[in-house]
Amino acid sequence: MAHHSTVFSQLLKVIPRHEFESVAKRHHSGAKLRSIRRWDQFLALATAQLTGRTSLRDAVANFNAQFRRLYHLGAKPVARASLSRVNRDQPASLFEELFHRLLARTQGSAPKHRFRFKAPLISLDASHIEMTMALFPWAKYQATKGAIKLHVGLNHDGFLPQFVAVSEGKQHEIHWARTLNLPADSVVVFDRGFFDYKFFNQLNQNKIRFITRLKKDIRYTVIERRKVDKKKGLTCDQTIRLKGNKAKRYGLVLRRVGYRDPETGKHYFFLTNATNLAASTIAQVYRDRWQIELFFKWIKQNLKIKSFVGTSPNAVMTQIWIAMCVYLMLAYLKFLNAAGWSMSEIIRLLQLNLFQKRSLQELLRPPDLRPPPPSPQMCLGIGG
């Protein structure tokens, strides 16, 4: 019988240990760690993410219960007080850099988006993570509520979070969007929460195409009308000039596309600077923006970013960045797996087999549903 390391050990091959230690040295604060290492911290919290542990005590107990197999991971059992201290004091920036390294590795295996154009397609959005004011007084959002905001730019090639940031709950997402170094010639799609003339002008100057919803109260003048195929649900395709002092400052001349959803009957109007995309493509691209909503829903349901094992800002950031790293590890596994398992199916398989010594590839192999061959004895004929 072939010998296999644990499933978790095979999963961690995407993070070379020497690379992790090199990054950890750059993101160290204070005296040398003695009772716990950053590698132990990462493995304990990543295990908690993969096994659904919601408290620090539970996470430590579950991790230390595997002490006989931690050696093969280059790890050792951790004390709850030590893990709490390192979560609070050691910079979460280590795991932010680790996330970006994993992202570069994962993008190389990601499938392309479903549209004909080859330019990168990125959806922008943000989602609140609610927090209890009694435990997180620094995260004040409203008078009696606490929250932080998770900003994500989702690349539709593999639906990977290419841009991630965490801010206080009150910060508007447009301030984050203006700081993004978006790829030239990319197509960026976002909802009306990002409707901002200065941002539109910035995208124009950087030769980045955008698609968004047109606000109802926006005034404009129609410059040109083009014919549309009403069989595809299109209602208009126009070139317009936006009115108003702010719009005049930037001289914005954009494209307005109308589309009626045949399933719901709802009428949508899109605003874009993409003159070389078909009107039907613009409507379909905006519809595909729903993938970022599904991303937020998935990570909140399957990873631990709503309940935290520490209460300090650094501990919260550490947990969020490790959750994002775990998401990329799962995505990488999905891209390399020919069986077609979904991310939810993969994480359920890992929860049950994380510390089992078996082949990860065999674990992800689809079950053989073919009926067993008949017994040779059953194939014997009885002569008359």
C-alpha positions in Angstrom: 0.0 0.0 0.0 1.3 3.4 -1.0 2.2 5.8 1.9 0.6 9.2 2.0 1.0 12.2 4.2 -2.1 13.8 5.6 -4.6 15.5 3.3 -3.8 18.8 5.0 -0.1 18.4 4.3 -0.8 17.8 0.6 -3.0 20.8 0.5 -0.2 23.0 2.0 2.2 22.2 -0.8 0.9 25.3 -2.5 2.7 27.3 0.2 6.4 26.4 0.3 7.6 26.5 3.9 10.8 28.4 3.1 8.8 31.1 1.3 6.4 31.5 4.3 9.3 31.9 6.7 11.0 34.5 4.5 7.7 36.5 4.5 7.3 36.0 8.2 10.7 37.5 9.0 9.7 40.7 7.2 6.4 41.0 9.1 7.6 40.5 12.6 7.2 42.9 15.6 9.0 42.9 18.9 11.1 40.1 20.5 11.7 36.7 19.1 8.7 34.3 19.5 9.5 31.4 21.7 6.3 29.5 22.6 4.6 29.8 19.2 5.7 30.4 15.6 3.9 32.2 12.9 3.6 28.9 11.0 1.9 27.3 14.0 -0.5 30.4 14.1 -1.3 30.0 10.4 -2.0 26.3 10.6 -4.1 26.5 13.7 -6.3 29.3 12.3 -6.4 27.7 8.8 -7.5 24.4 10.5 -10.3 26.4 12.3 -11.4 27.8 9.0 -11.5 24.4 7.3 -13.2 22.6 10.2 -15.7 25.3 11.1 -14.5 26.2 14.6 -16.0 29.4 16.0 -14.1 30.0 19.2 -10.4 30.2 20.1 -10.8 27.5 22.8 -12.5 25.2 20.3 -9.9 25.9 17.6 -7.0 25.2 19.9 -8.5 22.0 21.3 -9.3 20.7 17.8 -5.8 21.5 16.5 -3.9 20.1 19.5 -6.0 16.9 19.3 -4.0 16.1 16.1 -0.7 16.4 17.9 0.6 13.0 16.6 0.3 14.3 13.0 1.3 17.9 13.5 4.9 16.9 13.3 4.5 16.0 9.6 3.2 19.6 9.0 6.2 21.1 10.7 4.0 22.3 13.5 3.5 21.8 17.2 0.6 22.1 19.6 -0.3 25.7 20.6 -1.4 27.2 23.9 -4.6 29.3 23.8 -2.9 32.2 25.6 0.1 32.1 23.1 -2.2 32.0 20.1 -4.3 34.9 21.5 -1.2 37.0 22.1 0.3 36.4 18.7 -3.0 37.2 17.0 -3.1 40.5 18.9 0.5 41.6 18.6 2.1 40.2 15.4 1.2 42.1 12.2 -1.6 40.7 10.1 0.3 42.0 7.0 2.1 38.7 6.9 -1.1 37.0 5.8 -2.0 39.8 3.4 1.3 39.3 1.5 0.7 35.5 1.7 -2.7 36.1 0.1 -1.2 38.0 -2.8 1.4 35.3 -3.4 -1.2 32.6 -3.4 -3.3 34.7 -5.8 -0.5 34.9 -8.3 -0.1 31.1 -8.1 -3.8 30.4 -8.4 -4.4 32.8 -11.3 -2.1 30.7 -13.4 -4.5 27.8 -13.3 -7.8 29.7 -13.3 -10.3 29.2 -16.2 -11.1 32.2 -18.4 -14.4 34.1 -18.1 -17.3 33.0 -20.4 -17.4 36.1 -22.7 -15.8 36.4 -26.1 -13.6 39.4 -25.4 -10.2 38.5 -23.9 -9.8 41.5 -21.6 -10.0 40.9 -17.8 -13.5 41.2 -16.4 -13.6 42.5 -12.8 -16.7 43.1 -10.6 -16.4 45.6 -7.7 -18.5 45.5 -4.5 -18.4 45.7 -0.8 -20.2 43.9 2.1 -20.6 44.8 5.8 -19.5 42.3 8.5 -21.6 43.1 11.6 -19.8 43.1 15.0 -20.9 43.4 18.6 -20.1 46.8 20.0 -19.5 45.3 23.5 -16.7 43.2 22.1 -15.5 45.4 19.3 -15.9 49.1 20.4 -13.3 50.2 17.9 -15.6 49.0 15.0 -18.4 51.6 15.7 -20.7 51.9 12.7 -23.9 53.3 14.1 -25.0 54.4 17.5 -25.6 50.8 18.8 -24.0 48.7 16.0 -20.5 47.8 15.0 -19.3 46.7 11.6 -16.3 46.6 9.2 -16.5 46.6 5.5 -15.0 44.0 3.2 -14.2 45.4 -0.3 -13.6 43.0 -3.1 -12.7 43.2 -6.8 -13.6 39.8 -8.2 -11.8 38.7 -11.3 -14.2 36.6 -13.4 -11.3 34.3 -14.5 -12.0 31.6 -12.0 -14.0 34.1 -9.8 -10.9 35.0 -7.7 -10.8 38.0 -5.3 -8.0 39.9 -7.1 -8.5 43.1 -5.0 -9.3 42.8 -1.3 -9.4 45.5 1.4 -10.9 45.9 4.9 -12.1 49.2 6.2 -14.2 50.7 8.9 -17.9 50.2 8.3 -18.6 53.9 7.6 -16.1 54.2 4.7 -17.8 54.6 1.3 -16.6 52.0 -1.3 -15.9 54.7 -3.9 -12.8 55.9 -1.9 -11.4 52.3 -2.1 -12.3 52.0 -5.8 -10.3 55.2 -6.7 -7.1 53.7 -5.2 -7.3 50.5 -7.3 -4.5 49.8 -9.9 -6.9 48.1 -12.4 -5.4 46.4 -15.4 -5.3 48.5 -18.6 -8.0 47.6 -21.1 -10.0 45.6 -18.5 -13.8 45.7 -18.2 -15.0 46.7 -14.8 -18.6 46.3 -13.7 -20.2 47.7 -10.5 -23.5 48.8 -9.1 -24.9 52.3 -8.5 -23.1 52.5 -5.2 -19.9 53.4 -7.2 -21.7 56.0 -9.4 -19.2 58.9 -9.3 -18.2 61.2 -12.1 -14.6 61.6 -10.9 -14.3 57.8 -10.8 -15.7 57.5 -14.4 -13.2 60.1 -15.6 -10.4 58.3 -13.9 -11.4 55.0 -15.7 -11.6 56.9 -19.0 -8.1 58.3 -18.6 -6.7 54.9 -17.7 -8.4 53.3 -20.8 -10.5 51.0 -18.6 -14.0 50.2 -19.7 -16.8 50.2 -17.2 -20.4 49.1 -17.0 -22.8 50.3 -14.3 -26.5 51.0 -13.7 -27.8 54.5 -14.6 -29.4 56.4 -11.7 -33.0 57.5 -12.3 -32.4 61.2 -11.4 -29.4 61.6 -13.7 -30.0 64.3 -16.5 -28.5 63.8 -19.9 -28.9 64.8 -23.6 -29.1 62.2 -26.3 -26.5 62.7 -29.0 -27.0 59.6 -31.1 -29.4 56.6 -31.3 -28.6 53.2 -32.7 -30.8 50.4 -33.8 -31.3 47.5 -31.4 -32.5 43.9 -31.6 -35.6 43.8 -29.6 -35.7 40.0 -29.7 -32.7 40.0 -27.4 -34.6 42.2 -24.9 -32.8 45.4 -25.9 -34.8 48.6 -25.8 -32.3 51.3 -26.7 -28.6 52.0 -27.5 -27.7 55.7 -27.3 -24.7 58.0 -27.0 -25.5 60.6 -24.3 -23.9 63.7 -22.7 -24.4 63.9 -18.9 -25.7 67.2 -17.6 -24.8 68.9 -14.3 -21.9 70.9 -13.0 -19.9 67.8 -12.0 -20.5 66.1 -15.3 -19.5 69.2 -17.3 -16.3 69.4 -15.4 -15.2 66.1 -16.9 -17.0 66.4 -20.3 -18.5 62.9 -19.9 -20.0 61.5 -23.1 -21.1 57.9 -22.5 -23.3 55.1 -23.8 -26.8 54.3 -22.5 -28.1 50.8 -23.1 -31.7 49.7 -22.2 -32.6 46.1 -21.5 -35.8 44.4 -20.4 -35.3 41.1 -18.6 -37.6 38.5 -20.2 -37.8 36.5 -17.0 -38.8 39.3 -14.6 -40.0 42.0 -17.0 -37.8 44.5 -15.2 -36.3 47.4 -17.3 -32.6 48.2 -16.8 -30.6 51.1 -18.1 -26.8 50.7 -18.2 -24.2 53.4 -18.5 -20.8 52.5 -20.1 -17.8 53.9 -22.0 -17.4 50.5 -23.8 -18.2 51.5 -27.4 -16.7 48.3 -28.9 -19.0 45.8 -27.1 -22.3 44.7 -28.4 -25.3 46.1 -26.5 -26.4 42.6 -25.7 -23.0 41.8 -24.3 -23.2 44.8 -22.0 -26.4 43.6 -20.6 -25.0 40.1 -20.0 -21.8 41.4 -18.4 -23.8 43.3 -15.9 -26.0 40.3 -15.2 -22.8 38.3 -14.5 -21.9 40.8 -11.8 -24.2 38.7 -9.6 -21.2 36.4 -9.2 -19.6 38.8 -6.6 -22.8 38.6 -4.6 -22.5 34.8 -4.6 -18.9 35.2 -3.5 -19.8 37.2 -0.5 -22.6 34.7 0.3 -20.3 31.7 0.0 -17.5 33.0 2.2 -19.9 34.1 4.9 -21.6 30.7 4.9 -18.5 28.5 4.6 -15.6 30.4 6.2 -15.3 32.1 9.6 -15.4 35.8 8.9 -18.6 36.7 10.9 -17.5 35.3 14.3 -14.0 36.1 15.5 -11.6 34.3 17.9 -10.0 37.6 18.9 -11.3 41.1 19.6 -8.4 43.4 18.7 -8.3 45.0 15.2 -5.1 43.0 14.4 -6.7 39.7 15.4 -9.7 40.4 13.3 -7.6 41.3 10.3 -5.5 38.2 10.8 -8.6 36.0 10.7 -10.0 37.6 7.6 -6.7 37.4 5.6 -6.3 33.8 6.6 -9.8 33.1 5.5 -9.0 34.7 2.1 -5.9 32.5 1.9 -8.0 29.4 2.6 -10.4 30.4 -0.1 -7.5 30.6 -2.7 -6.2 27.2 -1.5 -9.6 25.7 -2.1 -9.9 27.4 -5.5 -6.5 26.1 -6.5 -7.6 22.6 -5.6 -10.7 23.1 -7.6 -8.9 24.3 -10.7 -6.5 21.3 -10.6 -9.2 18.8 -10.0 -10.7 17.3 -13.2 -13.7 15.7 -11.3 -15.6 19.0 -11.2 -16.3 19.2 -7.5 -17.7 22.5 -6.4 -16.0 24.6 -3.7 -18.7 23.6 -1.2 -18.2 19.9 -1.9 -14.4 20.3 -1.6 -14.6 22.0 1.8 -17.0 19.3 3.1 -14.6 16.6 2.0 -11.7 18.3 3.7 -13.7 18.8 6.9 -14.1 15.0 7.2 -10.6 14.0 6.0 -8.2 16.9 6.8 -5.9 14.8 9.0 -6.4 11.5 7.3 -3.4 9.8 5.7 -4.7 9.3 2.2 -4.2 10.6 -1.3 -5.8 14.0 -1.9 -6.2 13.2 -5.6 -8.0 9.9 -4.8 -10.2 11.7 -2.3 -11.3 14.1 -5.0 -11.8 11.4 -7.6 -15.5 11.0 -8.5 -17.1 7.9 -7.1 -17.6 5.0 -9.5 -21.3 4.7 -9.9 -21.2 1.9 -12.4 -22.8 -1.4 -11.3 -20.3 -4.1 -10.4 -19.7 -6.7 -13.1 -21.9 -9.8 -12.8 -20.4 -12.8 -11.0 -19.0 -15.4 -13.5 -21.3 -18.0 -11.8 -24.3 -16.0 -12.7 -23.3 -16.0 -16.3 -23.3 -19.8 -16.6 -26.2 -21.1 -18.6 -28.1 -24.1 -17.5 -28.5 -26.6 -20.4 -31.9 -28.2 -21.0 
